[in-house]
Amino acid sequence: MRTRSFRPPPLKLHLDTKMPAHSPIASHFRSRLTTQVRRVLPAYLAALFLILFFANTHFFTTPIRAAHKYRRELRYQQPLQTSTTTIPKKIWQTWKQGPLTFEQRDSDTAKTWPAKNPNYRYEVLTDDNALEYVEEHYGVHGFNRPDIIELYRELNITIIRADLLRYLIMYAEGGVYADIDVECLRPVQRFIPERYNELEVDMIIGVEIDEPAFADHPILGSKCKSFCQWTFAAKPRLPVMMRLVENIQEWIHNLAKEKGVPVGQLELDFNEVISGTGPSAFTDAVLAQMTAQNGGKEVTWDPFHNLAESRLVNGILVLNVEAFAAGQGHSDSGNHDSRGALVKHHYHASGWPSLHPRRNHPMYGEVEKCNWKPDCVAEWDKNVKEWDDLSKEEQDKRLASKPPHK
């Protein structure tokens, strides 16, 4: 019978302590280590979460922003309580100073509004009293929107403030808005054709640019279908006006974040102004509101292309291009001598485009100078394409020989 000698199992040494793994000291050490890990783990996890959050802010906040936008959309879709009222008999204009100190050209156009509409209240908000107006109507005793007041205070771009102000006025009080360089040709009572019930008209707008053939053009595409916002009329507290204001608010803050500057230091180019607060922004908000009031069935530009007569869509009366934008030389806009022309835009106060750069080709200038003429735009596109294929030396040579007036 073979006898096995007993061999005790080898001792396992802890790598750090050099002690047997089953010793009381090692067990105590592991216990303390586990306790310390449990204590600091939440802090480490919190720090990790914060790092991930700020590194992926867009990912984490997208659902929050989507929910906020959904709630906003529900507000815009609320039924209008305006069927028993008409558009207020008020005429609004905004300018650097009041009527008593208008230049002659501004005075001449401004006077046409009270002269043609003696039974309307006429008021001009100026650079000196506009903020007070916004604070009064959007402060705690008004709509209680300190966020809107703060935005208006922060903005330093004149045209953006002017665009935003007109929308804030029209939401708060309604009436008729007209730029200071717009002449009234016909009384406001002519703005609504006789076949419509005034009680059913919540807003009056007109076509400005109707050139959908340029929809795919890289520069003109975003501006080729738009409603005019140098003259329009509305009842107070329309969802479309608040939609527009809040769209601008969101756009401004996103743009400031994207450019990495405070709102007060933003610098914008021409197209940013047009698409952010100008006619394109106005048009987008109007079409979105028409869609919301149409049970969600999309309203596109199609019903307003080649509009011969006015069209009422869910309370928004759209006049043809001749009404507010005659004499442009495009969009079949007619002229100011026709019965359908209601206002005349003189453009003498519209110097803001010169303050905001737009796509200006060094050799061929701005495509907007073609004034939507297809042959001219096609020639500009052709020249620019050929230019891009030239060598730098050839480009410099052509620029050197370019006549000074071009």
Secondary structure, 3 states (H helix, E strand, C coil): CCCCCCCCCCCCECCCCCCECCCHHHHHHHHHHHHHHHHHHHHHHHHHHHHHHHHCHHHHHHHHHHHHHHHHHHHHCCCCCCCCCCCCCEEEEEECCCHHHCCHHHHHHHCHHHHHCCCCEEEEEECCCHHHHHHHHHCCCCCCCHHHHHHHHHCCCHHHHHHHHHHHHHHHCCEEEECCCEEECCCHHHCCCCCCCHHHCCEEEEEEEECHHHCCCCCCHHHCEEECCCEEEECCCCHHHHHHHHHHHHHHHHHHHHHCCCHHHCCCCHHHHHHHCCHHHHHHHHHHHHHHCCCCCCCCCHHHCCCCCCEEECCEEEECHHHHHCCCCCCCCCCCCCCCCCEEECCCCCCHHHHCCCCCECCCECHHHHCCCHHHHHHHHHHHHHHHCCCHHHHHHHHHCCCCCC
